[in-house]
Amino acid sequence: MQKTLQATAIAFGCASVSFLHMNAQTQNTEKKQPNIIFILSDDHAYQAIGAYGNKIAQTPNIDRIANEGALLTTNLVANSISGPSRACLLTGKYSHMNGFKENEKDDFDMNQLLFTDVLKQSGYQTAWIGKMHLGSLPRGLDFWSVLPGQGHYYNPDFICQPNDTVRFDGYVSDVVTDLSLDWIKKRESSKPFFLVIGHKATHRQWLPDLQDLGAYDDINFPLPENFYDNYEGREAASKQDMSIEKTLDLKRDLKVHGDYVNHPSYNRFTDEQKKIFQNYYEDKITREFDDKNLSGKELTEWKFQRYLKDYYAVANSMDRNIGRVLDYLDENNLADNTVIIYTSDQGFYMGEHGWFDKRFIYEESLKTPFVIRYPNVIKAGTRNDNLISNIDWAPTVLDIAGAKIPDEIQGESFLPLLAKPKINTKWRDASYYHYYEFPEPHHVFPHFGIRTERYKIVKFYGGVDNWELYDLKTDPQEMCNLINNPEYKGIVTELKKKLKDQILKYKDYEALEILDKSK
Ligand code: CA
């Protein structure tokens, strides 16, 4: 409780503290603990969501959550890859503290304190359904049913308690939602519940639900202004392997002349599904590709269009399924006492800098969507611009639950910022980031840095050894590395000091050693 009380005492004074932050026991008697549904997708970019300003994407249900609650404009991740982000959620700590730094090398140690343990102690039933992908089976939850690894889009297997693999017919976003609603129906209704709905969407290789194939084929997506980035002054960016031009694979990713027979998902299709899939990708898309006989920029731009068309189509099913959850809450008189959150494990490039994938501290992968509806506490249409981090997700959920936030959690609850936006709550002025996974799969050099309201300073290491500085006010696309610009000398000194303060605050001693050795 100490942390929450300190933060809110500054913000509200003690009178309001008693309203928002009663301990669980008091809250049970005075205010019912709300149910909490945490919908976590995979690689869903904020720039591909209507509520974040996209005019093409069909995301009415994510938009509905945002309109009926709050939208965070600057929700940043601590380490922009999937497993590590989920580990940040579970622990409320940075990767160097929870031990899960890289998807490829690490398995998450489930035997550490998880925020779901605290929820359970506070009287919640807890469940995680869908994608988890942490290399370990879930621990300490009342119920779980998770996709093995990355999972399949069609007719997916699930690992069900205690450790059985079961195949379910259907499209993964539907199945995850079916299982989730089924669990809500069967839960013990005398207790509040916390449920993570973990979506596989919108992860590579973007196999849409058959009903959504071609949903965006009439759209000509605008190329991002910096699609043809030449990476001048940014050595790490120039050495990545995640470009639409070179890395995105025609066969594997875009299903052109697809090696269907050997595709692990294709082999799970029914004959009817095979026919529809083949009609679309072989008879329509591959034929179009062959007819055009593309090369150079035309080929790259065609790949960009196909990438976005499939990606957006995959998101259609997920959004529709979020709508099913919202409808279920309405129809079962649960909407008023259920907090619903939608977020993604990190951001994603939709052609900015010529890329897909994530990893870099640059805006599109650093920032991830986050919308929350909390009736009677968060006013409809709330917008928040504070520097929120995904290490704050766990303590915020605990705060909503009226549970004690353990001292070892590094994040802070941002509930006060949303519930009482007019009060000038003290909040961080820099958000710390550290990425590790190198060289596979996308050859992005490890780096750490901070994002402030206006600036970003980054230290790359492990093969390149340099600094980058961006002024987001004058250069929101992060094209101009200002680190050696004499006009910014004072800013650089100030930001390096701030970076060191953050490193010390969060006890990232590996980064400290690199920082102390660098110029
Ligand atoms: Ca991800």
Boltz pocket constraint, residues with backbone or C-beta under 6 A from the ligand:
constraints:
  - pocket:
      binder: B
      contacts: [[A, 41], [A, 42], [A, 43], [A, 81], [A, 82], [A, 83], [A, 345], [A, 346]]
      max_distance: 6.0
